[in-house]
Amino acid sequence: MSGSDCGHIFIWDRYTAKLAMLLEADRHVVNCLQPHPIDPTSSGIDYDIKLWMPLEENPHFEEEIAAEIMRRNEVMLEETRDTITVPAAFMLRVLASLNQIRAGNLITHCYPTLNYTS
């Protein structure tokens, strides 16, 4: 099993390495999977935890659609290969610190007893 940034869960055959099932699991990203023989679970960034159970005896999915999703995932991976993702709160702190440094406030705020006059 593997989750994806496209919101799908890919279930692979362990012996053939072929795709055995494709599940639409999230509107955005599947970032947590818990494999289990009876009740596998998944979650993403939409605050839902999903419990999965088979409804049919034999798995069924559109192989052409799955191939297109995998192709788009490969393109996205290549386009973002040199990209680092950081939390928004971290970026806001960095930008606020840079603004303080540019304004000259951070040094005098952190070290008020130092004299910076020349």
N, CA, C and O atoms as a printed pandas DataFrame, in Angstrom:
     atom_number atom_name residue_name chain_id  residue_number  x_coord  y_coord  z_coord
0              1         N          MET        A               1    0.848   -1.182    0.000
1              2        CA          MET        A               1    0.000    0.000    0.000
2              3         C          MET        A               1    0.880    1.227    0.000
3              4         O          MET        A               1    1.931    1.274    0.639
4              5         N          SER        A               2    0.418    2.214   -0.735
5              6        CA          SER        A               2    1.113    3.500   -0.707
6              7         C          SER        A               2    0.100    4.616   -0.867
7              8         O          SER        A               2   -0.829    4.523   -1.669
8              9         N          GLY        A               3    0.295    5.679   -0.088
9             10        CA          GLY        A               3   -0.520    6.866   -0.221
10            11         C          GLY        A               3    0.128    7.801   -1.220
11            12         O          GLY        A               3    1.275    7.600   -1.619
12            13         N          SER        A               4   -0.606    8.820   -1.622
13            14        CA          SER        A               4   -0.088    9.695   -2.658
14            15         C          SER        A               4   -0.548   11.132   -2.459
15            16         O          SER        A               4   -1.566   11.392   -1.817
16            17         N          ASP        A               5    0.218   12.057   -3.019
17            18        CA          ASP        A               5   -0.152   13.468   -3.002
18            19         C          ASP        A               5   -1.362   13.750   -3.876
19            20         O          ASP        A               5   -1.917   14.847   -3.817
20            21         N          CYS        A               6   -1.779   12.796   -4.680
21            22        CA          CYS        A               6   -2.957   12.972   -5.541
22            23         C          CYS        A               6   -4.238   12.538   -4.835
23            24         O          CYS        A               6   -5.316   12.632   -5.421
24            25         N          GLY        A               7   -4.150   12.065   -3.591
25            26        CA          GLY        A               7   -5.324   11.676   -2.828
26            27         C          GLY        A               7   -5.751   10.233   -3.004
27            28         O          GLY        A               7   -6.836    9.854   -2.562
28            29         N          HIS        A               8   -4.922    9.420   -3.641
29            30        CA          HIS        A               8   -5.270    8.023   -3.885
30            31         C          HIS        A               8   -4.408    7.083   -3.040
31            32         O          HIS        A               8   -3.308    7.427   -2.607
32            33         N          ILE        A               9   -4.947    5.896   -2.825
33            34        CA          ILE        A               9   -4.184    4.798   -2.233
34            35         C          ILE        A               9   -3.946    3.785   -3.337
35            36         O          ILE        A               9   -4.870    3.375   -4.040
36            37         N          PHE        A              10   -2.695    3.392   -3.475
37            38        CA          PHE        A              10   -2.314    2.372   -4.449
38            39         C          PHE        A              10   -2.024    1.090   -3.681
39            40         O          PHE        A              10   -1.228    1.090   -2.741
40            41         N          ILE        A              11   -2.662    0.011   -4.077
41            42        CA          ILE        A              11   -2.411   -1.287   -3.453
42            43         C          ILE        A              11   -1.752   -2.159   -4.508
43            44         O          ILE        A              11   -2.306   -2.380   -5.585
44            45         N          TRP        A              12   -0.562   -2.651   -4.185
45            46        CA          TRP        A              12    0.265   -3.380   -5.142
46            47         C          TRP        A              12    0.288   -4.866   -4.803
47            48         O          TRP        A              12    0.228   -5.252   -3.635
48            49         N          ASP        A              13    0.375   -5.678   -5.828
49            50        CA          ASP        A              13    0.555   -7.114   -5.640
50            51         C          ASP        A              13    2.006   -7.346   -5.240
51            52         O          ASP        A              13    2.918   -6.959   -5.971
52            53         N          ARG        A              14    2.224   -7.961   -4.112
53            54        CA          ARG        A              14    3.599   -8.122   -3.612
54            55         C          ARG        A              14    4.437   -9.073   -4.456
55            56         O          ARG        A              14    5.665   -9.000   -4.411
56            57         N          TYR        A              15    3.825   -9.948   -5.209
57            58        CA          TYR        A              15    4.577  -10.926   -5.993
58            59         C          TYR        A              15    4.861  -10.432   -7.415
59            60         O          TYR        A              15    5.915  -10.729   -7.977
60            61         N          THR        A              16    3.930   -9.684   -7.990
61            62        CA          THR        A              16    4.119   -9.228   -9.373
62            63         C          THR        A              16    4.486   -7.753   -9.459
63            64         O          THR        A              16    4.916   -7.293  -10.516
64            65         N          ALA        A              17    4.328   -7.003   -8.376
65            66        CA          ALA        A              17    4.564   -5.562   -8.330
66            67         C          ALA        A              17    3.621   -4.791   -9.247
67            68         O          ALA        A              17    3.899   -3.645   -9.601
68            69         N          LYS        A              18    2.517   -5.408   -9.631
69            70        CA          LYS        A              18    1.510   -4.726  -10.446
70            71         C          LYS        A              18    0.457   -4.111   -9.535
71            72         O          LYS        A              18    0.225   -4.574   -8.418
72            73         N          LEU        A              19   -0.166   -3.066  -10.037
73            74        CA          LEU        A              19   -1.220   -2.415   -9.283
74            75         C          LEU        A              19   -2.413   -3.356   -9.156
75            76         O          LEU        A              19   -2.933   -3.851  -10.156
76            77         N          ALA        A              20   -2.844   -3.599   -7.918
77            78        CA          ALA        A              20   -3.960   -4.508   -7.674
78            79         C          ALA        A              20   -5.264   -3.754   -7.404
79            80         O          ALA        A              20   -6.349   -4.269   -7.671
80            81         N          MET        A              21   -5.151   -2.523   -6.869
81            82        CA          MET        A              21   -6.339   -1.740   -6.558
82            83         C          MET        A              21   -5.961   -0.274   -6.432
83            84         O          MET        A              21   -4.861    0.061   -5.991
84            85         N          LEU        A              22   -6.876    0.589   -6.821
85            86        CA          LEU        A              22   -6.715    2.030   -6.692
86            87         C          LEU        A              22   -7.933    2.560   -5.952
87            88         O          LEU        A              22   -9.066    2.317   -6.368
88            89         N          LEU        A              23   -7.711    3.282   -4.862
89            90        CA          LEU        A              23   -8.799    3.833   -4.062
90            91         C          LEU        A              23   -8.669    5.348   -3.997
91            92         O          LEU        A              23   -7.574    5.871   -3.792
92            93         N          GLU        A              24   -9.768    6.044   -4.169
93            94        CA          GLU        A              24   -9.770    7.494   -3.967
94            95         C          GLU        A              24  -10.027    7.727   -2.487
95            96         O          GLU        A              24  -11.110    7.429   -1.984
96            97         N          ALA        A              25   -9.026    8.263   -1.790
97            98        CA          ALA        A              25   -9.071    8.299   -0.336
98            99         C          ALA        A              25   -9.179    9.691    0.267
99           100         O          ALA        A              25   -9.626    9.835    1.404
100          101         N          ASP        A              26   -8.778   10.715   -0.470
101          102        CA          ASP        A              26   -8.728   12.059    0.090
102          103         C          ASP        A              26   -8.863   13.053   -1.057
103          104         O          ASP        A              26   -8.562   12.731   -2.207
104          105         N          ARG        A              27   -9.312   14.247   -0.744
105          106        CA          ARG        A              27   -9.394   15.280   -1.791
106          107         C          ARG        A              27   -8.028   15.857   -2.136
107          108         O          ARG        A              27   -7.860   16.458   -3.196
108          109         N          HIS        A              28   -7.048   15.679   -1.249
109          110        CA          HIS        A              28   -5.749   16.289   -1.460
110          111         C          HIS        A              28   -4.612   15.267   -1.371
111          112         O          HIS        A              28   -4.093   14.812   -2.390
112          113         N          VAL        A              29   -4.240   14.920   -0.158
113          114        CA          VAL        A              29   -3.059   14.092    0.079
114          115         C          VAL        A              29   -3.403   12.953    1.031
115          116         O          VAL        A              29   -4.118   13.150    2.014
116          117         N          VAL        A              30   -2.891   11.764    0.736
117          118        CA          VAL        A              30   -2.968   10.653    1.685
118          119         C          VAL        A              30   -1.600   10.579    2.342
119          120         O          VAL        A              30   -0.627   10.141    1.728
120          121         N          ASN        A              31   -1.535   11.012    3.597
121          122        CA          ASN        A              31   -0.224   11.062    4.244
122          123         C          ASN        A              31   -0.064   10.055    5.375
123          124         O          ASN        A              31    0.976   10.023    6.032
124          125         N          CYS        A              32   -1.091    9.229    5.610
125          126        CA          CYS        A              32   -0.967    8.214    6.644
126          127         C          CYS        A              32   -1.775    6.989    6.246
127          128         O          CYS        A              32   -2.962    7.085    5.934
128          129         N          LEU        A              33   -1.123    5.847    6.261
129          130        CA          LEU        A              33   -1.767    4.572    5.973
130          131         C          LEU        A              33   -1.417    3.594    7.079
131          132         O          LEU        A              33   -0.282    3.551    7.553
132          133         N          GLN        A              34   -2.402    2.815    7.480
133          134        CA          GLN        A              34   -2.154    1.756    8.442
134          135         C          GLN        A              34   -2.666    0.455    7.839
135          136         O          GLN        A              34   -3.859    0.161    7.918
136          137         N          PRO        A              35   -1.768   -0.328    7.233
137          138        CA          PRO        A              35   -2.219   -1.599    6.658
138          139         C          PRO        A              35   -2.714   -2.545    7.748
139          140         O          PRO        A              35   -2.181   -2.572    8.857
140          141         N          HIS        A              36   -3.713   -3.297    7.420
141          142        CA          HIS        A              36   -4.281   -4.266    8.343
142          143         C          HIS        A              36   -5.035   -5.288    7.509
143          144         O          HIS        A              36   -5.700   -4.907    6.546
144          145         N          PRO        A              37   -4.958   -6.565    7.841
145          146        CA          PRO        A              37   -5.615   -7.574    7.002
146          147         C          PRO        A              37   -7.141   -7.448    6.955
147          148         O          PRO        A              37   -7.765   -7.880    5.986
148          149         N          ILE        A              38   -7.742   -6.867    7.984
149          150        CA          ILE        A              38   -9.204   -6.772    8.011
150          151         C          ILE        A              38   -9.674   -5.334    7.807
151          152         O          ILE        A              38  -10.520   -5.079    6.949
152          153         N          ASP        A              39   -9.145   -4.401    8.574
153          154        CA          ASP        A              39   -9.595   -3.009    8.525
154          155         C          ASP        A              39   -8.438   -2.034    8.323
155          156         O          ASP        A              39   -7.997   -1.412    9.290
156          157         N          PRO        A              40   -7.937   -1.882    7.108
157          158        CA          PRO        A              40   -6.901   -0.868    6.898
158          159         C          PRO        A              40   -7.506    0.532    7.068
159          160         O          PRO        A              40   -8.698    0.733    6.834
160          161         N          THR        A              41   -6.679    1.486    7.474
161          162        CA          THR        A              41   -7.142    2.859    7.674
162          163         C          THR        A              41   -6.245    3.819    6.920
163          164         O          THR        A              41   -5.096    3.508    6.603
164          165         N          SER        A              42   -6.795    4.997    6.637
165          166        CA          SER        A              42   -6.009    6.045    5.988
166          167         C          SER        A              42   -6.476    7.395    6.505
167          168         O          SER        A              42   -7.582    7.533    7.027
168          169         N          SER        A              43   -5.612    8.383    6.349
169          170        CA          SER        A              43   -5.991    9.766    6.639
170          171         C          SER        A              43   -5.159   10.673    5.754
171          172         O          SER        A              43   -4.115   10.291    5.225
172          173         N          GLY        A              44   -5.655   11.867    5.617
173          174        CA          GLY        A              44   -4.979   12.869    4.795
174          175         C          GLY        A              44   -5.021   14.196    5.503
175          176         O          GLY        A              44   -4.973   14.256    6.732
176          177         N          ILE        A              45   -5.112   15.268    4.731
177          178        CA          ILE        A              45   -5.149   16.591    5.338
178          179         C          ILE        A              45   -6.573   17.118    5.470
179          180         O          ILE        A              45   -6.762   18.286    5.809
180          181         N          ASP        A              46   -7.574   16.290    5.212
181          182        CA          ASP        A              46   -8.960   16.741    5.332
182          183         C          ASP        A              46   -9.583   16.384    6.678
183          184         O          ASP        A              46  -10.802   16.474    6.818
184          185         N          TYR        A              47   -8.788   15.980    7.677
185          186        CA          TYR        A              47   -9.205   15.717    9.056
186          187         C          TYR        A              47  -10.104   14.492    9.205
187          188         O          TYR        A              47  -10.713   14.307   10.259
188          189         N          ASP        A              48  -10.200   13.661    8.184
189          190        CA          ASP        A              48  -11.002   12.444    8.273
190          191         C          ASP        A              48  -10.095   11.232    8.377
191          192         O          ASP        A              48   -9.044   11.176    7.740
192          193         N          ILE        A              49  -10.502   10.271    9.176
193          194        CA          ILE        A              49   -9.842    8.969    9.218
194          195         C          ILE        A              49  -10.800    7.991    8.567
195          196         O          ILE        A              49  -11.968    7.907    8.947
196          197         N          LYS        A              50  -10.309    7.259    7.594
197          198        CA          LYS        A              50  -11.169    6.353    6.847
198          199         C          LYS        A              50  -10.809    4.909    7.167
199          200         O          LYS        A              50   -9.638    4.528    7.159
200          201         N          LEU        A              51  -11.827    4.119    7.446
201          202        CA          LEU        A              51  -11.680    2.680    7.635
202          203         C          LEU        A              51  -12.144    2.025    6.345
203          204         O          LEU        A              51  -13.228    2.323    5.845
204          205         N          TRP        A              52  -11.309    1.119    5.801
205          206        CA          TRP        A              52  -11.610    0.504    4.512
206          207         C          TRP        A              52  -12.022   -0.948    4.703
207          208         O          TRP        A              52  -11.461   -1.666    5.531
208          209         N          MET        A              53  -13.013   -1.366    3.922
209          210        CA          MET        A              53  -13.400   -2.763    3.892
210          211         C          MET        A              53  -13.878   -3.099    2.484
211          212         O          MET        A              53  -14.495   -2.265    1.821
212          213         N          PRO        A              54  -13.599   -4.305    2.029
213          214        CA          PRO        A              54  -14.014   -4.671    0.672
214          215         C          PRO        A              54  -15.532   -4.813    0.585
215          216         O          PRO        A              54  -16.180   -5.336    1.491
216          217         N          LEU        A              55  -16.079   -4.331   -0.531
217          218        CA          LEU        A              55  -17.505   -4.484   -0.777
218          219         C          LEU        A              55  -17.779   -5.535   -1.844
219          220         O          LEU        A              55  -18.902   -6.019   -1.981
220          221         N          GLU        A              56  -16.739   -5.881   -2.598
221          222        CA          GLU        A              56  -16.884   -6.876   -3.658
222          223         C          GLU        A              56  -15.867   -7.988   -3.448
223          224         O          GLU        A              56  -14.835   -7.791   -2.806
224          225         N          GLU        A              57  -16.168   -9.136   -3.988
225          226        CA          GLU        A              57  -15.265  -10.282   -3.877
226          227         C          GLU        A              57  -13.965  -10.049   -4.638
227          228         O          GLU        A              57  -12.881  -10.344   -4.134
228          229         N          ASN        A              58  -14.079   -9.518   -5.851
229          230        CA          ASN        A              58  -12.909   -9.257   -6.689
230          231         C          ASN        A              58  -12.702   -7.748   -6.847
231          232         O          ASN        A              58  -13.656   -7.011   -7.095
232          233         N          PRO        A              59  -11.464   -7.296   -6.703
233          234        CA          PRO        A              59  -11.206   -5.866   -6.854
234          235         C          PRO        A              59  -11.458   -5.412   -8.287
235          236         O          PRO        A              59  -11.217   -6.151   -9.242
236          237         N          HIS        A              60  -11.951   -4.174   -8.417
237          238        CA          HIS        A              60  -12.197   -3.621   -9.738
238          239         C          HIS        A              60  -11.813   -2.145   -9.737
239          240         O          HIS        A              60  -12.199   -1.391   -8.844
240          241         N          PHE        A              61  -11.052   -1.748  -10.745
241          242        CA          PHE        A              61  -10.729   -0.338  -10.956
242          243         C          PHE        A              61  -10.406   -0.161  -12.435
243          244         O          PHE        A              61  -10.084   -1.124  -13.132
244          245         N          GLU        A              62  -10.496    1.072  -12.901
245          246        CA          GLU        A              62  -10.215    1.383  -14.302
246          247         C          GLU        A              62   -8.705    1.510  -14.485
247          248         O          GLU        A              62   -8.091    2.462  -14.002
248          249         N          GLU        A              63   -8.117    0.554  -15.179
249          250        CA          GLU        A              63   -6.665    0.554  -15.361
250          251         C          GLU        A              63   -6.181    1.756  -16.153
251          252         O          GLU        A              63   -5.084    2.255  -15.900
252          253         N          GLU        A              64   -6.975    2.233  -17.109
253          254        CA          GLU        A              64   -6.569    3.400  -17.899
254          255         C          GLU        A              64   -6.516    4.648  -17.026
255          256         O          GLU        A              64   -5.602    5.463  -17.154
256          257         N          ILE        A              65   -7.491    4.794  -16.146
257          258        CA          ILE        A              65   -7.499    5.937  -15.233
258          259         C          ILE        A              65   -6.324    5.836  -14.266
259          260         O          ILE        A              65   -5.661    6.835  -13.985
260          261         N          ALA        A              66   -6.065    4.642  -13.760
261          262        CA          ALA        A              66   -4.930    4.443  -12.851
262          263         C          ALA        A              66   -3.614    4.782  -13.544
263          264         O          ALA        A              66   -2.744    5.409  -12.939
264          265         N          ALA        A              67   -3.457    4.378  -14.801
265          266        CA          ALA        A              67   -2.233    4.680  -15.546
266          267         C          ALA        A              67   -2.074    6.180  -15.724
267          268         O          ALA        A              67   -0.963    6.700  -15.625
268          269         N          GLU        A              68   -3.161    6.879  -15.983
269          270        CA          GLU        A              68   -3.095    8.337  -16.147
270          271         C          GLU        A              68   -2.738    9.019  -14.828
271          272         O          GLU        A              68   -1.957    9.970  -14.818
272          273         N          ILE        A              69   -3.297    8.548  -13.726
273          274        CA          ILE        A              69   -2.967    9.115  -12.411
274          275         C          ILE        A              69   -1.489    8.898  -12.102
275          276         O          ILE        A              69   -0.815    9.811  -11.626
276          277         N          MET        A              70   -0.984    7.702  -12.369
277          278        CA          MET        A              70    0.430    7.424  -12.112
278          279         C          MET        A              70    1.325    8.276  -13.013
279          280         O          MET        A              70    2.381    8.731  -12.576
280          281         N          ARG        A              71    0.916    8.496  -14.264
281          282        CA          ARG        A              71    1.698    9.348  -15.176
282          283         C          ARG        A              71    1.740   10.781  -14.643
283          284         O          ARG        A              71    2.799   11.409  -14.639
284          285         N          ARG        A              72    0.595   11.301  -14.193
285          286        CA          ARG        A              72    0.569   12.665  -13.637
286          287         C          ARG        A              72    1.416   12.762  -12.372
287          288         O          ARG        A              72    2.077   13.774  -12.142
288          289         N          ASN        A              73    1.397   11.709  -11.549
289          290        CA          ASN        A              73    2.232   11.702  -10.347
290          291         C          ASN        A              73    3.716   11.747  -10.700
291          292         O          ASN        A              73    4.492   12.429  -10.030
292          293         N          GLU        A              74    4.112   11.031  -11.741
293          294        CA          GLU        A              74    5.511   11.059  -12.181
294          295         C          GLU        A              74    5.905   12.448  -12.648
295          296         O          GLU        A              74    6.995   12.921  -12.329
296          297         N          VAL        A              75    5.026   13.112  -13.406
297          298        CA          VAL        A              75    5.295   14.476  -13.881
298          299         C          VAL        A              75    5.420   15.417  -12.690
299          300         O          VAL        A              75    6.346   16.225  -12.634
300          301         N          MET        A              76    4.495   15.320  -11.736
301          302        CA          MET        A              76    4.539   16.177  -10.556
302          303         C          MET        A              76    5.813   15.941   -9.750
303          304         O          MET        A              76    6.417   16.892   -9.255
304          305         N          LEU        A              77    6.222   14.689   -9.617
305          306        CA          LEU        A              77    7.446   14.375   -8.897
306          307         C          LEU        A              77    8.652   15.012   -9.578
307          308         O          LEU        A              77    9.513   15.589   -8.914
308          309         N          GLU        A              78    8.712   14.908  -10.892
309          310        CA          GLU        A              78    9.832   15.489  -11.640
310          311         C          GLU        A              78    9.846   17.011  -11.523
311          312         O          GLU        A              78   10.907   17.617  -11.373
312          313         N          GLU        A              79    8.671   17.624  -11.591
313          314        CA          GLU        A              79    8.588   19.090  -11.516
314          315         C          GLU        A              79    8.932   19.625  -10.132
315          316         O          GLU        A              79    9.401   20.757  -10.009
316          317         N          THR        A              80    8.708   18.839   -9.099
317          318        CA          THR        A              80    8.947   19.313   -7.732
318          319         C          THR        A              80   10.168   18.661   -7.088
319          320         O          THR        A              80   10.345   18.735   -5.872
320          321         N          ARG        A              81   10.993   18.035   -7.886
321          322        CA          ARG        A              81   12.147   17.313   -7.352
322          323         C          ARG        A              81   13.065   18.213   -6.513
323          324         O          ARG        A              81   13.619   17.759   -5.512
324          325         N          ASP        A              82   13.230   19.462   -6.903
325          326        CA          ASP        A              82   14.131   20.379   -6.191
326          327         C          ASP        A              82   13.386   21.293   -5.227
327          328         O          ASP        A              82   13.917   22.329   -4.829
328          329         N          THR        A              83   12.168   20.928   -4.845
329          330        CA          THR        A              83   11.341   21.752   -3.980
330          331         C          THR        A              83   11.336   21.183   -2.566
331          332         O          THR        A              83   11.240   19.973   -2.359
332          333         N          ILE        A              84   11.444   22.090   -1.604
333          334        CA          ILE        A              84   11.347   21.705   -0.197
334          335         C          ILE        A              84   10.045   22.286    0.339
335          336         O          ILE        A              84    9.768   23.470    0.148
336          337         N          THR        A              85    9.268   21.480    0.991
337          338        CA          THR        A              85    8.010   21.942    1.569
338          339         C          THR        A              85    8.205   22.147    3.059
339          340         O          THR        A              85    8.692   21.266    3.768
340          341         N          VAL        A              86    7.812   23.340    3.522
341          342        CA          VAL        A              86    7.906   23.649    4.949
342          343         C          VAL        A              86    6.540   24.133    5.426
343          344         O          VAL        A              86    5.752   24.648    4.634
344          345         N          PRO        A              87    6.260   23.971    6.703
345          346        CA          PRO        A              87    4.974   24.438    7.228
346          347         C          PRO        A              87    4.834   25.954    7.117
347          348         O          PRO        A              87    5.818   26.687    7.214
348          349         N          ALA        A              88    3.618   26.406    6.916
349          350        CA          ALA        A              88    3.352   27.839    6.764
350          351         C          ALA        A              88    3.761   28.613    8.015
351          352         O          ALA        A              88    4.281   29.724    7.906
352          353         N          ALA        A              89    3.536   28.050    9.190
353          354        CA          ALA        A              89    3.900   28.742   10.433
354          355         C          ALA        A              89    5.408   28.997   10.495
355          356         O          ALA        A              89    5.845   30.045   10.971
356          357         N          PHE        A              90    6.192   28.046   10.018
357          358        CA          PHE        A              90    7.649   28.229    9.994
358          359         C          PHE        A              90    8.026   29.369    9.067
359          360         O          PHE        A              90    8.854   30.211    9.415
360          361         N          MET        A              91    7.417   29.398    7.881
361          362        CA          MET        A              91    7.726   30.461    6.921
362          363         C          MET        A              91    7.331   31.831    7.461
363          364         O          MET        A              91    8.040   32.812    7.239
364          365         N          LEU        A              92    6.213   31.904    8.163
365          366        CA          LEU        A              92    5.805   33.182    8.746
366          367         C          LEU        A              92    6.809   33.656    9.791
367          368         O          LEU        A              92    7.101   34.849    9.875
368          369         N          ARG        A              93    7.339   32.727   10.591
369          370        CA          ARG        A              93    8.369   33.104   11.570
370          371         C          ARG        A              93    9.643   33.598   10.892
371          372         O          ARG        A              93   10.236   34.592   11.311
372          373         N          VAL        A              94   10.054   32.898    9.846
373          374        CA          VAL        A              94   11.254   33.307    9.118
374          375         C          VAL        A              94   11.059   34.695    8.519
375          376         O          VAL        A              94   11.931   35.554    8.646
376          377         N          LEU        A              95    9.929   34.915    7.873
377          378        CA          LEU        A              95    9.668   36.224    7.263
378          379         C          LEU        A              95    9.584   37.327    8.317
379          380         O          LEU        A              95   10.084   38.430    8.096
380          381         N          ALA        A              96    8.956   37.038    9.463
381          382        CA          ALA        A              96    8.889   38.033   10.527
382          383         C          ALA        A              96   10.285   38.345   11.063
383          384         O          ALA        A              96   10.593   39.504   11.341
384          385         N          SER        A              97   11.127   37.329   11.212
385          386        CA          SER        A              97   12.500   37.550   11.681
386          387         C          SER        A              97   13.295   38.369   10.678
387          388         O          SER        A              97   14.032   39.276   11.063
388          389         N          LEU        A              98   13.154   38.062    9.407
389          390        CA          LEU        A              98   13.854   38.845    8.382
390          391         C          LEU        A              98   13.382   40.289    8.373
391          392         O          LEU        A              98   14.182   41.203    8.175
392          393         N          ASN        A              99   12.108   40.499    8.582
393          394        CA          ASN        A              99   11.573   41.860    8.643
394          395         C          ASN        A              99   12.157   42.609    9.839
395          396         O          ASN        A              99   12.502   43.786    9.737
396          397         N          GLN        A             100   12.264   41.915   10.971
397          398        CA          GLN        A             100   12.850   42.522   12.169
398          399         C          GLN        A             100   14.319   42.860   11.953
399          400         O          GLN        A             100   14.781   43.927   12.356
400          401         N          ILE        A             101   15.049   41.951   11.317
401          402        CA          ILE        A             101   16.469   42.204   11.044
402          403         C          ILE        A             101   16.616   43.399   10.112
403          404         O          ILE        A             101   17.463   44.266   10.327
404          405         N          ARG        A             102   15.789   43.436    9.083
405          406        CA          ARG        A             102   15.868   44.553    8.132
406          407         C          ARG        A             102   15.552   45.871    8.825
407          408         O          ARG        A             102   16.141   46.902    8.500
408          409         N          ALA        A             103   14.633   45.842    9.767
409          410        CA          ALA        A             103   14.273   47.050   10.490
410          411         C          ALA        A             103   15.278   47.373   11.597
411          412         O          ALA        A             103   15.227   48.453   12.185
412          413         N          GLY        A             104   16.186   46.446   11.880
413          414        CA          GLY        A             104   17.190   46.673   12.912
414          415         C          GLY        A             104   16.684   46.423   14.310
415          416         O          GLY        A             104   17.379   46.724   15.281
416          417         N          ASN        A             105   15.498   45.884   14.436
417          418        CA          ASN        A             105   14.902   45.698   15.756
418          419         C          ASN        A             105   15.329   44.418   16.437
419          420         O          ASN        A             105   15.345   44.360   17.667
420          421         N          LEU        A             106   15.676   43.393   15.687
421          422        CA          LEU        A             106   15.959   42.098   16.304
422          423         C          LEU        A             106   17.235   42.161   17.138
423          424         O          LEU        A             106   17.278   41.620   18.243
424          425         N          ILE        A             107   18.261   42.807   16.626
425          426        CA          ILE        A             107   19.530   42.856   17.360
426          427         C          ILE        A             107   19.363   43.651   18.645
427          428         O          ILE        A             107   19.815   43.215   19.704
428          429         N          THR        A             108   18.723   44.807   18.569
429          430        CA          THR        A             108   18.576   45.607   19.782
430          431         C          THR        A             108   17.566   44.984   20.739
431          432         O          THR        A             108   17.657   45.190   21.949
432          433         N          HIS        A             109   16.613   44.229   20.218
433          434        CA          HIS        A             109   15.637   43.569   21.088
434          435         C          HIS        A             109   16.282   42.395   21.827
435          436         O          HIS        A             109   16.027   42.190   23.013
436          437         N          CYS        A             110   17.119   41.624   21.122
437          438        CA          CYS        A             110   17.738   40.451   21.739
438          439         C          CYS        A             110   18.918   40.814   22.631
439          440         O          CYS        A             110   19.168   40.152   23.639
440          441         N          TYR        A             111   19.641   41.864   22.261
441          442        CA          TYR        A             111   20.843   42.268   23.002
442          443         C          TYR        A             111   20.754   43.755   23.344
443          444         O          TYR        A             111   21.510   44.544   22.778
444          445         N          PRO        A             112   19.863   44.169   24.247
445          446        CA          PRO        A             112   19.660   45.597   24.514
446          447         C          PRO        A             112   20.840   46.273   25.204
447          448         O          PRO        A             112   20.942   47.499   25.169
448          449         N          THR        A             113   21.741   45.502   25.836
449          450        CA          THR        A             113   22.846   46.133   26.569
450          451         C          THR        A             113   24.051   46.402   25.676
451          452         O          THR        A             113   24.972   47.102   26.097
452          453         N          LEU        A             114   24.072   45.871   24.460
453          454        CA          LEU        A             114   25.200   46.105   23.568
454          455         C          LEU        A             114   25.069   47.454   22.911
455          456         O          LEU        A             114   23.969   47.905   22.592
456          457         N          ASN        A             115   26.234   48.110   22.707
457          458        CA          ASN        A             115   26.257   49.434   22.067
458          459         C          ASN        A             115   26.726   49.241   20.631
459          460         O          ASN        A             115   27.851   48.792   20.413
460          461         N          TYR        A             116   25.890   49.568   19.645
461          462        CA          TYR        A             116   26.221   49.366   18.243
462          463         C          TYR        A             116   26.634   50.655   17.545
463          464         O          TYR        A             116   26.686   50.690   16.316
464          465         N          THR        A             117   26.926   51.700   18.283
465          466        CA          THR        A             117   27.360   52.938   17.635
466          467         C          THR        A             117   28.844   52.874   17.358
467          468         O          THR        A             117   29.606   52.265   18.108
468          469         N          SER        A             118   29.246   53.510   16.273
469          470        CA          SER        A             118   30.678   53.461   15.943
470          471         C          SER        A             118   31.348   54.775   16.157
471          472         O          SER        A             118   32.551   54.899   15.926
